[in-house]
Amino acid sequence: MSDEARKLPPRRPFARFLRYAVLLTVIAVAGYFIQDWVVQRQQNVFVIDSRIASDMINVSAQEGGLVTDLAVATGDSVKRGTIMVRLDARALSQQVDETRASLTRLRAERVQLDAEQELEIARIEASEETGRARISVSAARRKSVEALLEQAKRERKRAEDLHRRKVIAAQAVDDARAAEADLSARVLEARAEIVEAESELRRAAAERKKAGVMEQRKAALDAELKAVQARLDQLETRLADRDVPAIIDGVVDQTFVEIGEYVRPGQRLLMIHNPDNVWVAANIKETELARFTVGSRATVTVDAYPGRKFEGAITWIAPAASSQFALLPNPNPSGNFTKVTQRVPVRIDLQGDRTGLRPGMMVEVAIHVDR
């Protein structure tokens, strides 16, 4: 090395300055991000393990039977009332037809019984009216004949008196006696007619009891009609259950049966959900619950759509921690205790367009704190 090179000043201060400048820049940048992270944590509650949720409806068979038609497949959109699955209904249809025939027969018997009762009551009323009329006529006739009889008796006595005094012949007395006897017979005849008419009235009263028995038959027939109608309603309901409709406007998530398969009552056939009815299900640490309430705003980002944000609000906070619903409880019988922060389910309803959101998608939630 030459003497001039040895005389040049060392460059260490500049290098040291450069290192310090880079270090300060890194510290500043880190401080900026740390400060932003701290501010965000103070203003929001972050949850990264949340999911899109919906009402997943398991459609089951009300009746057992053979699957004859499967009108939908996984991913199909369905409207409310659309028949998705049909079961064999031949046996039930025959039972419905048989029960309807029985109901028609019973109704015809009921109408016939009404007509018979109406005719019987009309006949009884006519008989009673005739009997009362005969009694009235016979009673009037008896009074008239009894009056004539009294007169005939007086005439007979007068004739006998005149005959004893030799005023009239014996023939006149015989004629008076014959007239009296004839009128006595007519009085007896009128009384017999009254007795016969009264007997007819008693027969009419007995016939009315028969009409009462017909009323009891009608009551029994009405009860049988109700039982058969209930049976028919039950069979028609079971027949309608052979067609399984969509109870909502939704999307078929999965089918569990095939055509030709025999299903049991209550067996799951398929699963559907309403794509317009989705929300975020989040499990929040119990230590964060005091920072927000129902109605607090939230921002949601979906892993499937990184650049898309959804706004929502807290609409429900569970009354118990999720551990209370575990299938295997942890009673801690040994006495050893490890404190674990519990999670509380929270529902966040989303606003705006929710197209593309599917149940089960992972999302990240930032709940804006109120305090």
C-alpha positions in Angstrom: 0.0 0.0 0.0 1.3 3.5 -0.9 1.9 6.3 1.6 -1.0 8.3 0.1 -3.4 5.5 0.7 -2.3 5.2 4.3 -3.0 8.9 4.8 -6.7 8.8 3.7 -9.2 9.0 6.6 -11.2 5.8 7.4 -14.9 5.5 6.2 -16.2 3.9 9.4 -18.4 6.9 10.6 -20.5 6.8 7.3 -21.1 3.1 7.5 -22.1 3.4 11.1 -24.5 6.2 10.2 -26.0 4.1 7.5 -26.6 1.2 9.8 -28.2 3.5 12.4 -30.4 5.0 9.7 -31.6 1.6 8.5 -32.2 0.5 12.1 -34.2 3.6 12.9 -36.3 3.1 9.7 -37.0 -0.5 10.6 -38.0 0.6 14.1 -40.2 3.3 12.8 -42.0 1.1 10.4 -42.4 -1.6 13.0 -43.7 1.0 15.5 -46.2 2.2 12.9 -47.5 -1.3 12.4 -47.4 -2.1 16.1 -49.3 1.1 16.9 -51.9 0.3 14.2 -52.2 -3.2 15.5 -52.7 -2.0 19.1 -55.2 0.6 18.0 -57.2 -2.0 16.0 -57.2 -4.3 19.0 -58.5 -1.5 21.2 -61.3 -0.6 18.8 -62.3 -4.1 17.6 -62.7 -7.7 18.8 -61.2 -10.0 16.2 -62.3 -13.6 15.6 -60.6 -15.6 12.8 -62.3 -19.0 13.2 -65.9 -18.0 12.4 -68.1 -19.5 9.7 -71.0 -18.8 7.5 -74.1 -20.5 8.9 -77.7 -21.0 7.8 -80.8 -23.0 8.8 -79.9 -26.4 7.3 -83.2 -28.3 7.0 -83.2 -32.0 7.0 -86.3 -33.2 5.0 -87.5 -36.5 6.3 -90.2 -39.1 5.3 -93.4 -38.9 7.2 -94.4 -42.3 5.8 -92.4 -45.4 4.9 -92.4 -46.6 1.3 -90.6 -47.1 -2.0 -89.1 -44.0 -3.6 -90.7 -43.8 -7.0 -89.5 -40.3 -8.1 -86.5 -38.1 -7.1 -87.2 -34.8 -8.8 -84.1 -32.9 -7.6 -80.4 -33.3 -7.4 -77.6 -31.7 -5.3 -77.3 -28.0 -6.1 -80.8 -27.6 -7.6 -82.8 -24.5 -6.7 -86.4 -25.3 -5.5 -89.5 -23.2 -4.9 -91.7 -23.6 -1.9 -94.2 -26.4 -2.6 -92.1 -28.1 -5.3 -92.5 -31.9 -5.0 -88.9 -33.2 -4.5 -89.5 -36.9 -3.6 -92.5 -39.2 -4.3 -93.2 -42.4 -2.5 -95.3 -45.4 -3.7 -98.9 -44.5 -2.8 -100.9 -47.4 -4.4 -102.0 -49.2 -1.2 -103.0 -45.9 0.5 -105.0 -44.8 -2.6 -107.0 -48.0 -2.4 -107.7 -47.5 1.3 -108.8 -43.9 0.6 -111.2 -45.1 -2.2 -112.6 -47.8 0.1 -113.1 -45.3 3.0 -114.8 -42.8 0.6 -117.2 -45.5 -0.6 -118.1 -46.3 3.0 -118.6 -42.6 3.8 -120.9 -42.3 0.7 -122.9 -45.3 1.8 -123.3 -44.0 5.4 -124.4 -40.6 4.1 -127.0 -42.3 1.9 -128.3 -44.3 4.9 -128.5 -41.0 6.9 -130.5 -39.3 4.2 -132.8 -42.4 3.9 -133.3 -42.5 7.7 -134.2 -38.8 7.7 -136.8 -39.4 5.0 -138.2 -42.4 6.8 -138.4 -40.4 10.1 -140.1 -37.5 8.3 -142.7 -39.8 6.7 -143.3 -41.6 10.0 -143.7 -38.3 11.9 -146.1 -37.0 9.2 -148.1 -40.3 9.4 -148.2 -40.1 13.2 -149.3 -36.5 13.2 -152.1 -37.3 10.7 -153.2 -40.2 12.8 -153.3 -38.0 15.9 -155.2 -35.3 14.1 -157.7 -37.9 12.8 -158.1 -39.4 16.2 -158.7 -36.0 17.8 -161.3 -35.2 15.1 -163.1 -38.5 15.6 -163.2 -37.9 19.3 -164.7 -34.5 18.8 -167.3 -35.7 16.3 -168.1 -38.8 18.4 -168.4 -36.7 21.6 -170.8 -34.2 19.8 -172.8 -37.1 18.4 -173.0 -38.7 21.8 -174.3 -35.6 23.4 -176.9 -35.2 20.6 -178.0 -38.8 20.9 -178.1 -38.6 24.7 -180.3 -35.6 24.5 -182.6 -37.5 22.1 -182.5 -40.5 24.4 -183.6 -38.4 27.3 -186.5 -37.1 25.2 -187.3 -40.7 24.1 -187.4 -41.8 27.7 -189.9 -39.0 28.5 -192.0 -39.9 25.5 -192.0 -43.6 26.5 -193.1 -42.7 30.1 -195.8 -40.5 28.8 -197.0 -43.2 26.4 -197.1 -45.8 29.1 -199.1 -43.4 31.3 -201.5 -42.7 28.6 -201.8 -46.4 27.8 -202.7 -47.2 31.4 -205.5 -44.6 31.2 -206.7 -46.2 28.0 -205.9 -43.1 26.0 -203.6 -44.6 23.4 -203.2 -48.1 22.0 -200.4 -50.5 23.1 -198.7 -50.0 19.7 -197.8 -46.4 20.6 -196.1 -47.6 23.7 -194.2 -50.2 21.8 -193.1 -47.6 19.3 -191.9 -45.3 22.1 -190.0 -48.1 23.7 -188.4 -49.1 20.4 -187.3 -45.5 19.8 -185.7 -45.4 23.2 -183.9 -48.6 22.7 -182.6 -47.4 19.3 -181.3 -44.2 20.8 -179.7 -46.1 23.7 -177.8 -48.3 21.1 -176.7 -45.2 19.2 -175.4 -43.7 22.5 -173.4 -46.9 23.1 -172.1 -46.7 19.5 -171.0 -43.1 20.0 -169.2 -44.0 23.2 -167.5 -46.9 21.4 -166.3 -44.6 18.7 -164.8 -42.3 21.3 -163.0 -45.2 22.9 -161.7 -46.4 19.5 -160.5 -42.8 18.7 -158.7 -42.6 22.1 -157.1 -46.0 21.4 -155.9 -44.6 18.1 -154.4 -41.6 19.9 -152.6 -44.0 22.2 -151.2 -46.0 19.3 -150.0 -42.7 17.8 -148.2 -41.9 21.0 -146.5 -45.3 20.9 -145.5 -44.6 17.3 -143.9 -41.4 18.5 -141.6 -43.5 20.7 -140.7 -45.5 17.6 -139.7 -42.2 16.0 -137.5 -41.5 19.1 -135.8 -44.8 18.5 -135.1 -43.7 14.9 -133.6 -40.5 16.4 -131.2 -42.7 18.4 -130.3 -44.6 15.2 -129.5 -41.3 13.6 -127.3 -40.3 16.5 -125.4 -43.6 16.2 -125.1 -43.2 12.4 -123.8 -39.6 12.9 -121.1 -40.9 15.3 -120.1 -43.6 12.7 -120.0 -40.9 10.0 -117.6 -38.8 12.2 -115.4 -41.8 12.8 -115.3 -42.7 9.1 -114.6 -39.1 8.1 -111.8 -38.9 10.6 -110.4 -42.1 9.2 -110.6 -40.6 5.7 -108.9 -37.4 6.8 -106.1 -39.4 8.3 -105.7 -41.5 5.2 -105.7 -38.5 2.9 -103.1 -36.8 5.1 -100.9 -39.9 4.9 -101.5 -40.0 1.1 -100.4 -36.4 0.8 -97.3 -37.1 2.9 -96.3 -39.5 0.1 -95.3 -36.4 -1.9 -92.5 -34.6 -0.1 -92.5 -30.9 -1.0 -90.0 -28.1 -0.4 -91.1 -26.1 2.6 -89.0 -23.1 1.7 -87.4 -21.4 -1.4 -83.9 -22.8 -1.2 -81.1 -24.9 -2.6 -80.7 -28.7 -2.3 -77.4 -29.3 -0.4 -77.4 -33.1 -0.5 -79.7 -36.0 -1.3 -79.5 -39.3 0.7 -81.8 -41.6 -1.2 -82.2 -43.0 -4.7 -85.2 -44.1 -6.9 -86.2 -47.6 -5.9 -84.9 -47.4 -2.3 -87.2 -48.2 0.5 -87.3 -45.6 3.2 -88.6 -45.8 6.8 -90.8 -43.2 8.6 -88.5 -40.4 9.8 -85.6 -41.3 7.5 -83.7 -38.4 6.2 -84.2 -37.8 2.4 -82.3 -34.7 1.6 -81.0 -31.4 3.0 -81.9 -27.9 1.9 -81.2 -24.3 3.0 -82.3 -20.8 2.0 -79.3 -19.0 0.4 -80.8 -15.7 1.3 -80.9 -16.6 5.0 -77.3 -16.8 6.0 -75.4 -15.3 8.8 -72.0 -15.5 10.6 -71.7 -17.9 13.6 -68.8 -16.8 15.8 -67.5 -18.1 19.1 -66.3 -15.2 21.2 -64.0 -15.4 24.2 -65.8 -14.8 27.4 -63.3 -12.1 28.3 -64.3 -10.1 25.3 -68.1 -10.1 25.9 -68.1 -7.0 28.0 -66.8 -5.0 25.0 -69.9 -5.2 22.8 -73.6 -5.8 23.0 -76.5 -6.8 20.8 -76.6 -4.2 18.0 -72.8 -3.6 17.8 -71.5 -3.3 14.2 -69.2 -5.8 12.7 -67.1 -6.1 9.5 -66.7 -9.6 7.9 -64.2 -10.8 5.4 -64.7 -14.2 3.7 -61.7 -16.3 2.9 -63.2 -17.2 -0.4 -63.4 -13.5 -1.4 -60.3 -11.8 0.0 -61.1 -8.4 -1.4 -64.7 -8.3 -0.4 -66.1 -7.0 2.9 -69.5 -7.5 4.4 -71.1 -5.3 7.0 -73.3 -6.7 9.7 -74.5 -6.4 13.3 -74.7 -8.6 16.4 -78.3 -9.9 16.7 -77.9 -12.6 19.3 -75.6 -13.6 22.1 -76.0 -17.1 23.5 -77.2 -17.4 27.1 -74.6 -20.1 27.8 -71.1 -21.0 26.8 -70.7 -23.6 24.0 -69.1 -26.0 26.5 -72.5 -26.5 28.2 -73.8 -28.2 25.0 -70.9 -30.6 24.7 -71.8 -34.3 24.3 -69.0 -35.3 26.7 -69.2 -33.1 29.9 -66.1 -32.4 31.9 -67.1 -32.8 35.6 -63.5 -32.7 36.8 -63.8 -35.6 39.3 -60.1 -35.7 40.1 -60.0 -32.2 41.5 -57.2 -31.1 39.2 -58.2 -27.8 37.6 -56.9 -26.0 34.6 -58.7 -22.8 33.8 -59.6 -22.5 30.1 -61.2 -19.4 28.6 -64.7 -20.4 27.4 -66.3 -19.4 24.1 -69.8 -18.0 23.8 -71.7 -18.3 20.5 -72.7 -15.1 18.8 -74.8 -14.5 15.7 -74.0 -11.7 13.2 -76.6 -10.9 10.6 -75.1 -9.6 7.3 -76.4 -6.6 5.3 -76.4 -6.0 1.6 -75.7 -8.5 -1.2 -74.9 -12.0 0.2 -74.5 -13.7 -3.2 -71.9 -16.5 -3.1 -72.0 -17.0 0.6 -72.3 -20.7 1.4 -72.8 -22.3 4.8 -69.5 -23.6 6.3 -67.2 -20.9 4.6 -64.5 -19.6 6.9 -64.6 -15.9 7.7 -62.8 -13.4 9.8 -64.8 -11.0 12.0 -64.0 -7.6 13.4 -66.6 -6.5 16.0 -66.5 -2.7 16.7 -66.4 -2.3 20.4 -68.8 0.0 22.2 -66.6 0.7 25.2 
